[in-house]
Amino acid sequence: AAMSSAMRTPHLHTLLAWLGALVLYAGEARSAGVEPEVFGEFDANYRGNDTYYYNDPYAEKLPLAFETADHKMTCKATRSRRFEVPYHGVALGGFLVLEPWITPSLFYQFLGTPEEFGADAPEHTALDMYSFCTVLGPEEGNKQLRRHWRTWVTEEDFIRLHSMKVNAVRIPVGDWMWRPYGPYVNCTAGALFELDRALSLAHKYGMRAIIDLHGVKDSQNGFDNSGMMSNIEWTQEPGMPPMGQVQSTFSHWALQSPGWIGKFDRKSWKTVSLNWGNVDAAIDVLCMIAEMYKDHPAVFGLQPLNEPWQHTPIGPLQRFYFEGYKAVKRRAPKWKYVMSDSFRPNVDIWSPFMTGCPGAVISVHLHQAWMSAGPLLNFMINACDAKHQIAALNEDAMDVIVGEWSLATDNCAMWLNGFNDNLPGFPTVECPYLQCPDPYMGTVQPGTPPDPAKYQQGPFGTGMSTPRHGMCPVDKPWPDDDVATRRLAYKKLNAFQGVGGWFFWNFKTELESKWSYMHAVDRGWIPRDPNGWSNDVDNACDLEDRSGFKCQLKHGANPALIVKAVNYACAQPGMEVLYCFQDANYRLQHASRIMTQHWKLYHRQGSICDFDGIAELLPDYTYGIDPSIFSHQPYSRLS
């Protein structure tokens, strides 16, 4: 069918804008002020190498509307400390940047490669987007991607999100969409048109959008969500009789060392080179994005980089942020510039960095899936405690949004930590299995669904997460799961009230309800109108805000462990309580009060009420009843 003029015009504009930007930013990165690669030893707290600057070809043509103190990385402007509206949004994850755990149907085709290809299995196995294009090649890879793009994000999805009062989307993209390299060349052709389509749908349904640079060359974190897992080491092992095939296994987590900012040495645990050429190239891409979409009515901001590794030297990372900020602000002066906290949500890192810079925002990701296993109460307290951390950043550093959150409380989601792999020690609970769903793009997709006749298929990483007999591992439900998950969701929403907004990860998944916003709303876990006023949300953290809990000694606890616990607690700084200054018998008689005081002092630093298994955290009803226990009914907006 002929393409309508309404669809053809944006695509033509995108193509012309991309070609113009590609010509302007062609050639090698400039890395002004420093050599393209600087060698040394740089730990995570390193703050040097501040002579780098981005040699912006538009610096004179497009002057900033405010002054900057480049050496200090601050600005001289009266910046707004408020968002125009609080953004309650979702991420379109797994769309333009593949993640196997979000859309496993794209990756089932790589199960069983050791049996089919023997020692050549590594050349036929994809673990991420980079290897997806490498293994399939440009023709087949692009064919599958185009089928994926048009079926994973649809207008029907936007209609549903609109009915749920979602007012913003965060769209992950990769640098290869603007500057294709390696296996991405031709494999990802058409991705910019798909970004156009998503932005047009967002605008049609009254949503604003943040474009999120989720993946860059050499990977900023070594995760598959950057497009390329770093440092994969394959091992060939003889197969067991009677089949006898060579078994290929791979290791990733023990070797993780992302390369975007430079080479990382795991022996010294330091970055040993700084790749300013990569930094420059990333800012080039930010400029291309800003020039192409600065006038788009849906776009209100840009995230320069998603989740840089926490061991990235903070000085060079902040220099990248600051130089990228100036370049983006020259082209799109009204945009928000949303920087990841690099898993380091600390005021002393982010203040006074970029003080006075208009539109500067810090993004924190608050996931509980990687917390230690424990009772629901631990997760609810942690959810409410997050408000203190983000409030401190919002007050003393810069505007804050919660860039990612979910309702998952374990690592059971299949491939959450990588295709056919898992983090060491995870999952920490026993995971249930459900029937693997039919592929969202239809049965034309190779390898779908997983073969129900097979117990499990390699290749395997150093951890285990894989389909078995057509069944897939999923998150473990709580007892009375709907009530428990709704209580947890309301506490999270309460904690996020004081900042500029939040984005749930993800808008949907193939398997996981607690990572799917649309499923969570349909189940009644999240209010159908998150912008509406609700006593249930407003009061959800009342008990946590008053620290209304006690660390209660369990009946029959070992006396020797009680002595150990109270002695340890009383020895900690700040434990200047009457019970700690009495004799041993008195301490034992008041052990619960001593442990409660210790928990209240230290739980926000990660301390738990356990003490070698002799204690448990319980509500202290002298502080009142937790209002969230009455939030049993799905939320409806109050008139």
C-alpha positions in Angstrom: 0.0 0.0 0.0 1.2 3.5 -0.7 2.6 5.3 2.3 0.4 8.3 3.4 1.9 11.8 3.2 1.4 12.1 7.0 3.8 9.2 7.5 6.1 10.0 4.6 6.9 13.6 5.6 8.4 12.8 9.1 10.5 10.0 7.6 11.8 12.3 4.9 12.6 14.9 7.5 14.4 12.3 9.6 16.5 11.1 6.6 17.5 14.6 5.6 18.4 15.6 9.1 20.4 12.5 9.7 22.3 12.9 6.5 23.1 16.5 7.3 24.3 15.6 10.8 26.3 12.6 9.5 28.2 14.9 7.2 28.9 17.5 9.9 30.1 14.9 12.4 32.0 12.7 10.0 35.5 11.6 10.7 37.4 10.8 13.8 36.4 12.2 17.1 38.4 15.3 18.1 39.0 14.9 21.8 40.1 18.5 22.2 42.4 19.4 25.1 43.8 15.9 25.6 45.1 13.0 23.6 42.5 10.6 22.3 43.6 8.0 24.8 45.3 8.8 28.1 47.1 6.1 30.1 47.5 5.8 33.9 45.6 4.4 36.9 42.2 5.9 37.6 39.9 4.6 40.3 36.2 5.3 40.6 36.8 8.5 42.7 39.4 10.0 40.3 38.5 13.6 39.4 41.4 14.7 37.2 41.8 15.0 33.4 39.6 18.1 33.3 41.4 19.7 30.4 39.2 17.8 27.9 36.6 19.9 26.1 34.2 19.2 23.3 35.3 21.1 20.2 31.7 22.0 19.1 31.5 23.2 15.5 28.4 25.3 16.6 30.0 26.9 19.6 30.1 30.4 18.1 27.0 30.1 15.9 24.8 28.9 18.8 26.0 30.6 22.0 24.6 29.5 25.3 21.9 31.7 27.0 23.8 31.5 30.3 27.4 31.7 31.5 29.4 28.6 32.5 32.4 28.1 34.8 34.0 25.3 32.7 36.7 24.4 35.2 34.2 24.0 38.0 31.6 22.4 35.7 28.9 24.8 37.0 26.7 27.5 35.5 25.7 31.1 36.3 22.0 31.1 35.8 18.8 31.0 37.8 17.5 27.6 37.0 14.1 26.3 37.6 13.9 23.8 40.5 10.6 22.4 39.3 9.3 20.3 36.4 6.4 21.8 34.6 4.3 18.8 35.5 5.3 15.6 37.4 6.1 13.0 34.8 4.5 9.6 35.4 5.9 7.5 32.6 7.1 4.2 31.3 10.2 3.0 29.4 9.9 1.4 25.9 12.6 -1.1 26.8 13.5 -4.0 24.5 12.4 -2.0 21.5 15.3 -0.3 19.7 17.9 -1.8 22.1 17.4 -5.5 22.6 17.5 -7.1 26.0 16.9 -10.9 25.9 15.0 -11.0 29.2 12.4 -8.6 27.9 11.7 -10.3 24.6 13.0 -13.8 24.9 11.2 -14.9 21.7 13.9 -13.1 19.7 16.6 -15.2 21.4 15.1 -18.7 21.7 16.6 -19.4 18.3 20.1 -19.4 19.9 19.2 -22.2 22.4 20.7 -25.6 21.5 23.7 -24.3 19.4 26.2 -26.6 21.1 24.2 -29.6 20.0 23.8 -28.3 16.5 27.2 -26.7 15.9 29.5 -28.3 18.4 32.7 -26.3 18.9 31.4 -23.6 16.5 28.5 -22.8 18.9 30.0 -19.4 19.9 29.8 -18.2 16.3 26.1 -19.1 16.2 25.0 -17.7 19.6 23.7 -14.2 20.3 23.8 -12.8 23.8 22.9 -9.2 23.1 22.1 -6.8 20.2 25.7 -6.6 18.9 26.0 -10.4 18.7 22.4 -10.7 17.4 23.5 -8.7 14.3 26.9 -10.5 14.2 25.4 -14.0 14.1 22.4 -13.4 11.8 24.1 -10.9 9.5 22.7 -7.7 8.1 19.9 -9.3 5.9 18.4 -11.8 8.3 19.1 -9.6 11.3 17.3 -6.6 9.8 14.4 -8.8 8.6 13.9 -10.0 12.2 14.4 -6.6 13.7 11.8 -5.0 11.4 9.3 -7.7 12.4 10.1 -7.1 16.0 9.9 -3.3 15.8 6.4 -3.3 14.3 5.0 -5.9 16.7 6.7 -5.0 20.0 5.6 -1.3 20.1 2.2 -0.7 18.6 -0.5 2.0 18.5 -2.6 -0.3 20.6 0.1 -0.1 23.3 -0.1 3.7 23.3 -3.9 3.6 23.4 -3.7 1.4 26.5 -1.0 3.6 28.1 -3.1 6.7 27.4 -6.1 5.1 29.1 -3.8 4.6 32.1 -3.0 8.3 32.2 0.7 7.8 31.4 2.0 11.2 30.4 5.6 10.4 29.3 7.7 7.7 27.7 11.5 7.1 27.9 12.8 5.6 24.7 16.2 3.8 24.9 18.3 4.2 21.7 21.8 3.1 20.6 24.6 5.2 19.1 24.7 2.8 16.2 21.4 4.2 15.0 23.2 7.5 14.0 26.7 6.1 13.3 26.4 2.4 12.4 29.6 0.4 13.0 30.6 -3.2 12.9 27.7 -5.6 12.7 25.1 -2.9 13.1 25.8 -1.7 9.5 22.6 -2.4 7.5 21.4 -4.7 10.4 19.6 -1.9 12.2 18.6 0.0 9.0 15.2 1.6 9.6 15.7 2.1 13.4 15.5 5.9 13.1 12.1 5.6 11.3 10.9 3.5 14.2 12.0 6.1 16.7 10.1 8.6 14.6 7.0 6.3 14.7 7.2 6.0 18.5 7.6 9.8 19.0 4.7 10.5 16.6 2.5 8.0 18.6 3.6 9.7 21.9 2.6 13.1 20.6 -0.7 11.7 19.2 -1.7 10.4 22.6 -0.6 13.4 24.6 2.7 12.0 26.0 6.1 13.7 26.3 9.3 11.8 25.6 12.9 11.5 26.8 15.3 10.0 24.3 17.7 7.9 26.3 21.2 7.0 24.9 21.1 3.4 26.3 24.1 1.9 24.4 27.4 3.3 23.1 30.5 1.8 21.4 32.5 -0.5 23.6 29.7 -0.5 26.3 29.5 1.9 29.2 28.7 -0.9 31.7 29.3 -4.3 30.2 25.6 -5.3 30.5 23.6 -6.6 27.6 21.4 -3.5 28.0 24.2 -1.4 26.5 24.0 -3.4 23.3 27.1 -5.4 24.0 28.1 -7.6 27.0 31.8 -7.1 27.6 34.5 -9.7 27.9 32.8 -13.0 27.0 35.1 -16.0 27.5 34.0 -19.3 25.9 35.1 -22.7 27.0 34.8 -26.0 25.1 34.2 -29.1 27.2 33.8 -32.7 26.0 30.2 -33.9 26.0 28.9 -36.7 28.1 28.0 -40.1 26.6 26.0 -41.2 24.8 25.6 -38.1 22.7 29.2 -36.9 23.1 28.9 -33.4 21.5 31.3 -30.7 22.5 29.6 -28.4 25.1 30.3 -24.7 24.9 29.9 -22.6 28.0 30.7 -19.0 28.6 31.7 -16.7 31.4 30.9 -13.0 31.7 30.3 -11.7 35.2 33.8 -12.7 36.5 35.3 -10.8 33.5 33.1 -7.8 33.3 35.1 -4.7 32.3 33.2 -2.2 30.0 35.4 -0.3 27.6 33.7 2.9 26.6 35.4 5.2 29.1 38.7 3.2 28.7 40.3 -0.1 29.5 39.6 -1.5 33.0 42.1 -3.7 34.8 40.4 -6.2 37.1 43.6 -7.0 39.0 44.2 -3.5 40.2 40.4 -2.7 40.0 41.2 0.6 38.2 40.7 2.1 34.8 44.1 2.1 33.1 43.3 4.3 30.1 40.8 7.0 29.4 39.3 6.9 25.9 38.5 10.5 25.2 37.9 9.6 21.5 34.9 7.5 22.6 33.7 10.3 24.8 33.9 12.7 21.9 32.0 10.3 19.6 29.2 9.9 22.2 28.8 13.7 22.3 28.7 13.8 18.5 25.7 11.5 18.7 24.0 13.7 21.4 24.4 16.6 19.0 22.9 14.6 16.1 19.9 13.7 18.3 19.4 17.3 19.5 19.6 18.6 15.9 17.1 16.1 14.6 14.5 16.3 17.4 14.9 19.8 18.9 11.6 20.9 17.4 9.7 17.7 17.9 6.6 18.5 20.0 6.8 15.4 22.1 10.5 15.5 23.1 11.3 17.3 26.3 14.6 15.8 27.2 17.7 13.7 26.5 19.5 11.2 28.7 23.2 11.3 27.6 24.0 7.8 28.9 22.2 5.0 30.7 23.7 3.4 33.8 27.5 4.0 33.4 29.3 1.4 35.5 29.7 2.4 39.1 33.5 1.9 38.8 33.7 4.5 36.0 36.1 7.4 37.1 33.7 10.0 38.3 35.7 13.0 37.1 35.9 12.0 33.4 32.2 10.9 33.6 31.1 14.3 34.9 33.3 16.0 32.3 31.5 14.0 29.6 28.1 15.0 31.1 29.1 18.7 31.3 30.5 19.0 27.8 27.5 17.1 26.4 25.2 19.3 28.3 26.6 22.5 26.7 26.4 20.9 23.3 22.8 19.8 23.7 21.7 23.1 25.3 23.1 25.0 22.3 20.8 23.1 20.0 17.8 22.4 22.3 17.8 25.0 25.0 14.5 24.0 26.5 15.3 20.3 26.9 15.9 18.6 30.2 19.3 17.0 30.4 18.8 13.8 32.5 22.1 12.3 33.9 22.3 8.8 35.3 23.8 8.7 38.9 26.0 5.8 37.8 24.7 3.7 40.7 26.1 6.4 43.1 23.2 8.4 44.4 25.4 10.4 46.8 25.1 14.2 47.5 28.8 14.6 47.9 29.4 13.3 44.4 26.6 15.3 42.6 27.0 18.6 44.5 28.1 21.2 43.6 28.5 19.6 40.2 26.4 21.6 37.6 25.1 24.1 40.2 23.0 26.7 38.4 22.7 24.8 35.2 19.1 25.1 33.9 17.4 21.9 33.0 20.0 19.6 34.6 18.4 16.6 36.2 19.9 13.5 38.0 18.2 10.1 37.4 18.2 7.4 40.1 17.2 3.8 39.4 15.5 2.1 42.4 15.2 -1.6 41.8 14.6 -4.1 44.6 15.2 -7.2 42.4 18.8 -7.5 43.6 18.1 -7.1 47.3 18.7 -10.0 49.6 15.8 -12.3 50.1 13.6 -11.5 53.1 10.1 -10.8 54.3 7.8 -8.4 52.6 8.3 -5.9 55.4 12.0 -5.4 54.5 11.0 -4.4 51.0 8.3 -2.0 52.1 10.6 -0.3 54.6 13.3 0.0 51.9 10.7 1.4 49.5 9.8 4.2 51.9 13.3 4.9 53.0 14.2 5.8 49.4 12.4 9.1 49.8 15.1 10.3 52.2 17.9 9.5 49.7 16.2 11.2 46.7 15.0 14.1 48.8 18.6 14.8 49.8 19.7 14.8 46.1 16.8 17.0 45.1 17.5 19.5 47.8 21.2 19.7 47.9 22.3 18.7 44.3 19.8 19.0 41.4 16.4 18.1 40.3 15.7 14.4 40.5 13.6 11.9 38.6 13.3 8.2 39.4 14.4 7.0 36.0 13.6 3.3 36.6 11.7 1.3 39.1 9.6 -1.9 39.1 7.7 -4.2 41.4 10.1 -7.1 41.2 11.7 -8.3 44.5 13.8 -11.2 43.2 16.0 -12.3 40.3 13.8 -15.0 39.0 12.9 -13.3 35.7 14.4 -15.5 33.0 17.6 -14.0 31.6 17.4 -10.9 33.8 21.1 -11.3 34.3 21.9 -12.4 30.8 20.9 -15.0 28.2 21.1 -18.5 29.8 23.1 -17.0 32.6 22.8 -15.5 36.1 24.7 -13.5 38.6 26.8 -15.5 41.1 24.6 -16.3 44.1 21.3 -15.5 42.3 18.4 -16.2 42.4 18.2 -16.2 46.2 14.7 -17.8 46.2 13.2 -20.8 44.6 11.6 -19.7 41.3 8.3 -20.9 39.9 7.9 -21.8 36.2 5.1 -20.9 33.9 4.4 -21.9 30.3 6.6 -19.9 28.0 4.3 -17.6 26.0 3.7 -17.8 22.3 5.9 -15.3 20.4 4.5 -11.8 20.1 5.7 -11.5 16.5 4.0 -14.8 15.5 5.3 -18.3 14.9 7.2 -17.2 11.9 10.0 -16.3 14.3 12.7 -19.0 14.3 13.1 -21.1 17.4 9.8 -20.3 19.0 8.4 -21.4 21.3 11.1 -23.4 23.3 11.0 -27.1 22.6 8.8 -28.8 25.3 10.7 -32.0 24.7 14.0 -30.6 25.9 14.8 -30.4 29.6 17.2 -27.5 29.0 19.4 -26.4 26.2 22.8 -24.7 26.2 25.0 -22.9 25.9 25.1 -22.0 29.6 26.8 -19.2 31.4 28.2 -19.6 34.9 24.7 -19.2 36.4 21.5 -20.8 35.5 18.3 -19.4 34.1 16.7 -21.2 31.2 13.5 -22.8 29.8 12.8 -26.4 30.8 10.3 -28.5 28.9 8.7 -25.4 27.5 8.4 -23.7 30.9 10.1 -20.5 31.8 11.2 -19.2 35.3 9.3 -16.2 36.6 9.2 -14.0 39.7 8.0 -15.6 42.8 4.6 -14.4 44.1 4.1 -13.3 47.7 1.4 -14.9 49.8 -1.8 -13.0 48.9 0.2 -11.5 46.0 -2.2 -8.9 44.8 -2.5 -7.3 48.2 1.2 -7.5 49.0 2.3 -6.1 45.6 -0.3 -3.3 45.8 1.0 -2.3 49.3 4.5 -2.2 48.0 3.6 -0.2 44.9 1.8 2.4 47.0 4.8 2.8 49.3 7.0 3.4 46.3 4.7 5.9 44.8 4.6 7.7 48.2 8.4 7.9 48.2 8.5 9.4 44.7 6.0 12.2 45.4 8.7 14.8 46.2 10.6 14.6 42.9 10.0 15.6 39.2 8.5 12.2 38.2 9.2 8.6 37.5 9.5 6.1 34.7 8.4 2.5 35.3 10.7 -0.2 33.7 9.1 -1.5 31.5 5.9 -0.7 29.6 5.5 -4.5 29.1 7.4 -7.7 29.0 6.7 -11.1 27.4 6.9 -13.0 30.7 7.1 -10.8 33.8 4.1 -9.1 35.3 6.1 -7.3 38.0 8.2 -5.6 35.3 5.2 -4.7 33.1 3.4 -1.5 33.8 0.3 -2.4 31.8 0.0 -5.7 33.6 0.5 -4.1 37.0 -2.3 -1.5 36.3 -4.6 -4.3 35.0 -4.0 -6.3 38.2 -4.8 -3.3 40.4 -1.3 -3.0 41.8 -0.7 0.5 40.5 -3.4 3.2 40.3 -5.0 3.5 36.9 -4.6 7.3 37.2 -1.2 7.9 38.8 -1.8 11.7 38.5 -4.9 11.5 40.7 -5.0 12.3 44.4 -5.2 9.3 46.7 -5.2 9.0 50.4 -3.9 5.4 50.0 -0.7 6.7 48.3 -0.4 9.8 50.5 -0.5 7.8 53.7 1.2 4.6 52.6 4.5 5.3 54.4 3.1 6.7 57.6 4.4 3.9 59.8 7.8 3.8 58.0 8.2 7.5 58.3 7.9 7.2 62.1 10.2 4.1 62.2 7.3 2.3 63.7 9.0 -1.1 63.9 10.7 -3.2 66.5 13.5 -5.7 66.2 12.0 -8.5 68.3 14.0 -11.4 69.8 12.7 -14.7 68.6 11.5 -17.2 71.2 14.1 -19.8 72.1 17.0 -17.8 70.7 20.5 -19.1 71.6 21.7 -17.2 74.7 25.3 -17.0 73.3 24.1 -15.4 70.1 22.0 -12.9 72.2 25.1 -11.9 74.1 27.0 -11.5 70.8 24.3 -9.4 69.3 23.8 -7.0 72.2 27.6 -6.6 72.6 28.0 -5.8 68.9 25.0 -3.4 68.9 26.2 -1.5 71.9 29.7 -1.1 70.5 28.5 0.8 67.5 28.7 4.6 67.3 25.6 6.4 68.4 24.3 3.6 70.6 24.3 5.8 73.7 21.3 4.2 75.2 20.7 3.4 78.9 20.5 -0.4 78.3 24.0 -0.5 76.9 25.5 0.9 80.1 24.1 -1.8 82.4 25.4 -5.2 83.5 25.2 -8.3 81.3 22.0 -9.6 82.8 20.3 -6.3 82.3 21.4 -6.2 78.6 20.0 -9.7 78.1 16.7 -8.8 79.6 16.4 -5.8 77.2 18.0 -7.3 74.1 15.0 -6.5 71.9 15.2 -2.8 72.8 18.9 -2.7 72.2 18.5 -4.4 68.8 15.6 -2.1 67.9 17.6 1.0 68.6 20.5 -0.3 66.5 18.1 -1.0 63.6 16.6 2.5 63.8 20.1 4.0 63.7 21.5 2.0 60.9 18.8 0.5 58.7 19.2 3.2 56.1 22.8 2.2 55.7 21.8 -1.3 55.0 21.6 -2.9 58.4 18.9 -5.5 58.9 17.1 -7.0 61.9 18.5 -10.5 61.9 21.5 -10.9 64.2 22.5 -14.4 63.1 18.8 -15.4 62.8 17.8 -14.6 66.4 15.6 -11.6 65.7 12.9 -10.5 63.3 11.4 -7.1 62.4 7.8 -6.6 63.4 5.4 -3.6 63.3 5.3 -1.7 66.6 1.6 -0.8 66.9 2.2 1.8 69.5 3.0 3.9 66.5 -0.4 3.1 64.9 -1.5 0.7 62.1 0.1 0.7 58.7 -2.5 2.4 56.4 -1.4 0.3 53.4 -3.0 -2.8 54.9 -6.4 -1.3 54.1 -5.5 -0.7 50.5 -7.1 -4.0 49.3 -9.3 -2.6 46.6 -8.0 -1.5 43.2 -7.6 2.3 43.2 -10.2 4.6 41.6 -9.8 8.3 41.4 -11.5 10.2 44.1 -13.9 12.9 43.0 
